Amino acid sequence: MDAKLQRRLQRYGWDLAARDYEPLWQAQLAGAQAALLASASLAPGERVLDVACGTGLVTLDAACAVGPHGRVLGIDLSGQMVDAAAQRASARQLPNVGFARMDAERLALPDAGFDVALCALGLMYMPDPERALREMLRVLRPGGRLVLAVWGERARCGWSALFGIVDAEVASDVCPLFFRLGQQDTLARGCAEAGFEGVVHRRIATALRYADADEACSAAFVGGPVALAWSRFGADARTRVRARYLAAIEPWRHGAGYSVPGEFVIVAAVAPARLPEGPG
């Protein structure tokens, strides 16, 4: 898929998700987000960048961790997500956090301006995640810390059939190569190739729990390009897609509810103490 088109689909798909994403996914992602923040070991006074911040679930916790003398910036490709995050920050009266709509592959930020860069479950959606890693390295100070979370192996994510089911109804892949970064040590190697040092990674098993079929389907079709495709489906297509998805997760149904297996990969790394000089 053309990268420009992919970014546009991501942007408008996540705009559609802004209202419903948090109630449907906050609890499901809490384990990955807590592990990411624990690995980051944020300290009072630090400057933090949260890439692909969504509605600010990680951003606001980071703002609390760095305290009033620290500063956190959340950036996201979706303007609606950024607006929702800003409203949450205002409601919690957190003056040390800000938000901006920005492409993670082209950060409009100065070099070496942050102590820590975070990205919780956003890299999989980017056309060029390697470029995003290089950008995060650029904006980190020497010795600054990077912590990332992505979904793990496709075979360990019971909901992964979703993309193929939606793809069958549209002209192109809705999320090409979504699980690539979760394979083996792909993300860790990508960090090392981008120039990071001290790279470590680990896997966390999880379960996505839903009270019933309606909740499971609402969560599946709420986010990103899947949400954009779903918004354009007619009644017949929605009926087909919903039935196929429920059949795919049937092995994990328990009574009316579901407990669908999933896996996260957490990677932590450090920017070199001295960044390589450019040509000339």
C-alpha positions as CSV (number, residue, x, y, z in Angstrom):
1,M,0.0,0.0,0.0
2,D,1.2,3.5,-0.8
3,A,2.6,5.1,2.4
4,K,0.7,8.3,1.9
5,L,-2.6,6.5,1.5
6,Q,-1.8,4.3,4.6
7,R,-1.2,7.4,6.7
8,R,-4.4,8.9,5.5
9,L,-6.4,5.8,6.4
10,Q,-4.8,5.7,9.8
11,R,-5.5,9.3,10.5
12,Y,-9.2,9.2,9.6
13,G,-9.7,5.7,11.1
14,W,-8.4,6.8,14.4
15,D,-10.4,10.0,14.2
16,L,-13.5,7.8,14.1
17,A,-12.2,5.8,17.1
18,A,-11.6,8.8,19.4
19,R,-14.9,8.6,21.2
20,D,-15.2,4.9,21.8
21,Y,-11.6,3.7,22.0
22,E,-10.9,4.4,25.6
23,P,-14.0,2.7,27.2
24,L,-13.5,-0.4,25.0
25,W,-9.7,-0.7,25.2
26,Q,-8.4,0.9,28.4
27,A,-8.7,-2.2,30.5
28,Q,-7.5,-4.5,27.7
29,L,-4.3,-2.6,27.2
30,A,-3.6,-1.7,30.8
31,G,-1.1,-4.6,31.3
32,A,1.1,-3.5,28.3
33,Q,0.9,0.2,29.3
34,A,1.8,-0.5,32.9
35,A,4.8,-2.7,31.8
36,L,6.0,0.1,29.5
37,L,5.8,2.7,32.2
38,A,7.6,0.4,34.7
39,S,10.4,-0.2,32.2
40,A,10.7,3.6,31.6
41,S,11.4,4.3,35.3
42,L,10.3,7.9,34.9
43,A,11.8,10.4,37.4
44,P,10.6,13.8,38.6
45,G,11.7,16.6,36.3
46,E,12.2,14.5,33.2
47,R,11.1,15.5,29.7
48,V,9.0,12.7,28.0
49,L,7.7,12.2,24.5
50,D,4.7,9.9,24.0
51,V,4.5,8.9,20.4
52,A,1.1,7.7,19.0
53,C,-0.4,8.8,22.3
54,G,-4.1,8.2,21.4
55,T,-6.4,9.5,24.1
56,G,-3.5,10.0,26.5
57,L,-3.7,6.8,28.6
58,V,0.1,6.6,28.9
59,T,0.7,10.3,28.5
60,L,-1.2,11.4,31.6
61,D,0.3,8.7,33.8
62,A,3.7,9.8,32.6
63,A,2.9,13.4,33.5
64,C,2.0,12.4,37.0
65,A,5.3,10.4,37.3
66,V,7.6,13.3,36.2
67,G,5.8,15.8,38.4
68,P,5.3,19.6,38.1
69,H,8.9,20.2,37.2
70,G,8.8,17.6,34.3
71,R,7.2,17.9,31.0
72,V,5.3,15.4,28.7
73,L,4.4,15.9,25.1
74,G,1.9,13.5,23.5
75,I,1.8,13.4,19.7
76,D,-0.6,11.5,17.4
77,L,-1.5,11.4,13.7
78,S,-5.2,11.7,14.6
79,G,-6.4,15.2,15.5
80,Q,-9.5,13.8,17.2
81,M,-7.4,11.6,19.4
82,V,-5.2,14.6,20.4
83,D,-8.2,16.7,21.2
84,A,-9.7,13.9,23.4
85,A,-6.3,13.6,25.2
86,A,-6.1,17.3,25.8
87,Q,-9.6,17.3,27.3
88,R,-8.6,14.5,29.7
89,A,-5.5,16.4,30.7
90,S,-7.6,19.5,31.4
91,A,-10.1,17.6,33.4
92,R,-7.3,16.1,35.6
93,Q,-5.6,19.6,35.9
94,L,-2.2,18.5,34.6
95,P,-0.5,21.6,33.5
96,N,2.8,19.8,32.6
97,V,1.5,17.9,29.6
98,G,0.8,19.1,26.1
99,F,-0.5,17.4,22.9
100,A,0.1,18.0,19.2
101,R,-1.0,16.3,15.9
102,M,2.2,15.1,14.4
103,D,3.5,12.3,12.1
104,A,5.9,10.1,14.1
105,E,8.0,9.5,11.0
106,R,8.6,13.3,10.7
107,L,8.8,14.7,14.2
108,A,8.6,18.5,14.1
109,L,10.8,18.7,17.2
110,P,14.4,19.8,17.9
111,D,17.3,17.3,18.4
112,A,18.0,16.0,21.9
113,G,15.0,17.6,23.5
114,F,13.7,14.6,25.6
115,D,15.0,12.3,28.3
116,V,12.6,9.5,27.5
117,A,10.5,8.5,24.4
118,L,7.6,6.1,24.7
119,C,5.4,4.4,22.1
120,A,2.6,2.1,23.3
121,L,1.1,0.0,20.6
122,G,1.5,2.6,17.8
123,L,4.5,1.4,15.7
124,M,2.6,-1.5,14.1
125,Y,0.4,1.0,12.2
126,M,3.2,3.1,10.7
127,P,4.2,2.7,7.1
128,D,7.9,3.1,8.0
129,P,8.4,2.2,11.7
130,E,12.2,2.1,11.2
131,R,12.1,5.8,10.3
132,A,10.0,6.5,13.4
133,L,12.7,4.8,15.5
134,R,15.4,7.0,14.0
135,E,13.3,10.1,14.7
136,M,12.8,9.1,18.3
137,L,16.6,8.6,18.6
138,R,17.2,12.0,17.1
139,V,15.0,13.8,19.6
140,L,16.4,11.9,22.6
141,R,19.4,13.4,24.5
142,P,22.5,11.2,24.6
143,G,21.8,8.5,27.1
144,G,18.1,9.0,26.9
145,R,15.7,6.1,27.2
146,L,13.3,4.5,24.7
147,V,10.5,2.1,25.7
148,L,8.1,0.5,23.1
149,A,5.2,-1.9,23.2
150,V,3.8,-3.7,20.2
151,W,1.5,-6.6,19.7
152,G,3.3,-10.0,19.6
153,E,3.2,-13.0,17.4
154,R,0.1,-13.4,15.2
155,A,-0.3,-17.0,16.3
156,R,-0.6,-15.8,20.0
157,C,-3.2,-13.2,19.3
158,G,-6.6,-14.9,19.0
159,W,-8.2,-11.8,17.5
160,S,-5.7,-11.6,14.6
161,A,-8.2,-13.1,12.0
162,L,-9.9,-9.7,12.1
163,F,-7.7,-8.1,9.5
164,G,-8.2,-10.9,6.9
165,I,-11.9,-10.8,7.5
166,V,-12.1,-7.1,6.8
167,D,-9.6,-7.3,3.9
168,A,-12.0,-9.7,2.1
169,E,-14.6,-6.8,1.9
170,V,-12.2,-4.0,0.8
171,A,-9.9,-3.4,-2.1
172,S,-6.6,-3.4,-0.2
173,D,-5.1,-4.5,3.1
174,V,-6.4,-2.5,6.1
175,C,-3.3,-3.1,8.2
176,P,-0.4,-4.5,6.1
177,L,2.4,-6.2,8.1
178,F,0.7,-5.4,11.4
179,F,2.4,-8.3,13.2
180,R,5.8,-8.0,11.6
181,L,7.4,-6.1,14.6
182,G,6.1,-8.7,17.1
183,Q,7.9,-11.6,15.3
184,Q,10.8,-13.1,17.2
185,D,13.3,-10.2,18.0
186,T,12.3,-8.0,15.0
187,L,11.6,-4.9,17.0
188,A,14.7,-5.3,19.2
189,R,16.9,-5.7,16.1
190,G,15.2,-2.6,14.5
191,C,16.1,-0.6,17.6
192,A,19.7,-1.7,17.3
193,E,19.8,-0.9,13.6
194,A,18.4,2.5,14.3
195,G,21.4,3.2,16.6
196,F,20.1,2.4,20.1
197,E,22.2,0.5,22.6
198,G,21.4,-1.8,25.5
199,V,18.4,-3.2,23.8
200,V,16.3,-5.7,25.8
201,H,12.9,-7.2,25.1
202,R,10.4,-9.4,26.7
203,R,6.9,-10.9,26.0
204,I,3.8,-10.6,28.1
205,A,0.8,-12.9,27.6
206,T,-2.6,-11.4,28.1
207,A,-6.3,-12.0,27.6
208,L,-8.8,-9.7,26.1
209,R,-12.0,-10.2,28.0
210,Y,-15.5,-9.2,26.8
211,A,-18.8,-9.5,28.5
212,D,-20.6,-10.6,25.3
213,A,-20.5,-10.7,21.5
214,D,-21.6,-7.1,21.1
215,E,-18.7,-5.9,23.2
216,A,-16.2,-8.1,21.4
217,C,-17.3,-6.8,18.0
218,S,-17.5,-3.2,19.1
219,A,-13.9,-3.4,20.3
220,A,-12.7,-5.2,17.1
221,F,-14.2,-2.6,14.8
222,V,-13.5,0.6,16.7
223,G,-9.9,1.3,15.8
224,G,-7.8,2.7,13.0
225,P,-8.3,1.6,9.4
226,V,-10.6,-1.2,10.5
227,A,-13.0,1.5,11.9
228,L,-12.8,3.4,8.6
229,A,-13.7,0.2,6.6
230,W,-16.5,-0.6,9.0
231,S,-17.9,2.9,8.7
232,R,-18.3,2.3,4.9
233,F,-19.8,-1.2,5.0
234,G,-23.4,-1.6,4.2
235,A,-25.7,-3.8,6.4
236,D,-25.0,-7.0,4.5
237,A,-21.2,-6.6,4.7
238,R,-21.4,-5.7,8.5
239,T,-23.5,-8.9,9.1
240,R,-21.0,-11.0,7.2
241,V,-17.9,-9.5,8.9
242,R,-19.4,-9.7,12.4
243,A,-20.4,-13.4,11.9
244,R,-17.0,-14.3,10.6
245,Y,-15.2,-12.6,13.4
246,L,-17.4,-14.2,16.1
247,A,-16.7,-17.6,14.4
248,A,-12.9,-16.9,14.6
249,I,-13.0,-16.2,18.3
250,E,-15.5,-18.9,19.2
251,P,-12.8,-21.1,20.7
252,W,-12.4,-18.6,23.5
253,R,-16.1,-18.1,24.3
254,H,-17.2,-18.9,27.8
255,G,-20.9,-18.7,28.1
256,A,-21.9,-15.3,26.9
257,G,-18.4,-13.8,27.3
258,Y,-15.0,-14.2,25.7
259,S,-11.4,-14.4,26.9
260,V,-9.3,-14.0,23.8
261,P,-5.5,-14.6,24.1
262,G,-3.1,-12.0,23.1
263,E,0.6,-11.1,23.5
264,F,2.6,-7.9,23.9
265,V,6.3,-7.3,23.2
266,I,8.0,-4.7,25.4
267,V,11.4,-3.3,24.2
268,A,13.6,-0.9,26.1
269,A,16.8,0.7,24.8
270,V,19.1,3.6,25.4
271,A,20.4,6.4,23.0
272,P,24.2,6.3,22.7
273,A,26.0,8.5,25.1
274,R,27.4,10.3,22.1
275,L,25.3,10.4,18.9
276,P,27.0,9.7,15.6
277,E,28.0,12.8,13.7
278,G,26.4,13.5,10.3
279,P,28.4,13.6,7.1
280,G,30.9,16.4,6.8
